[in-house]
Amino acid sequence: MEWRMWLQKIKDWVDGYTVMIDADMYIANRKRREKWDWRSIIDFIYEKDLHKLHNTLCVMCCVAFIGVMLLVVNDLPQYGNVNNPANNEVSVRYVEEGLEETGAVNLVTGMILDYRAFDTFAEANVLFLSVMGVLFLLKTDKKNDDKQQQMVRKKDAEMEAIEQKPIRQIGAKYLTPFILLYGIYIVINGHISPGGGFAGGVIMGGGMIFYATAFGKEKMEQIFTFRSFANISVGSLLTYFVCKSYSFFTGANHVGWEVPKGVAGNILSAGLILPLNICVGLVVACTMYGFYALYTKGDI
Amino acid sequence: MREIIAGIFICLGVIVFVISVFGVFRLRYILNKIHSAALGDTLGLALIVIGLIVLQTEALQILKLFFIVLFFWISAPIATHMIAKLETLTNESYEERVKDK
């Protein structure tokens, strides 16, 4: 008879009949519901005598992951096979028609800044996000400052004022302009010769770091402040976005508005690749210098 | 004749580089390592670039190679100087370490 009662219950529930049929039984048998905590299942992990269990679990997790990865490796296609997915018509198209379609002599630049410009945009954004994370953690302002840190910073400033560094200063004075010039050269010639935004940006950032190590905080703040850092980074990212988003609005095919390619080999050629290279280079340089400045003095 | 002279210079430079690499691995203390690494960065590089200059005919190429040597001879000593300065400032047992050897 049990199942019939359950059937009746379900029928009543479907019909919307809310009065309890066996209310007396329910009242006689009811209990206070225990508050159930899901953490009680894994409570035993927090006991201190379980080092052995911890170690065993660690090893087992690692072995499981290694096993999964080895299985994946087992499924990989054979190296050098003609029928691999990597050997498709895309690379042939890049090599054969890349110069004509992008106008860049350096095919790698043509690939990363024309065919796959959206990917490069995300890479520049990753750099920007990483420097934002460091900024979020390490920048000293009114809210995350205390007397001890102020004392440490004051001592550092005094030490730096006393410290004599003539060799570094002479070197920085004569070398920094050339390092920056070389970085700019690599960025601007990105579509003609090897190099491009990332490599040239790293060189420019290195030059700025060199200057900052030699001449200290005050001298660097005259030419590169936090405000200019934010303006340059965000401005170049937005410029990149505006330059490249038009091709998505025009059907990803530049239909209707073709940027003139120019003569391949000239500086002013290859359509939008030159401004995009400059944007990437500026973001990379700002990121490099931002990391250095935030880790050394907690401020840009 | 020109090729023979260039070859002699480049071989000398490579030998100097090999000696400096041996020194970097053989010596144990950082200041000694700096000393031996500087050998390759200055003398070895200069010898190799002199060999390449002998091979060149255009004036502009020779100037570019000369600038390579100039840049390295200015920048490498500064980097070495900063490493050595860090060692003398931060190593607590610096005095004993230097006195013993």
Interface residues (C-beta under 8 A of the other chain):
Chain A: I167 R168 G171 Y174 L175 F178 T213
Chain B: F71 I74 S75 P77 I78 H81 M82
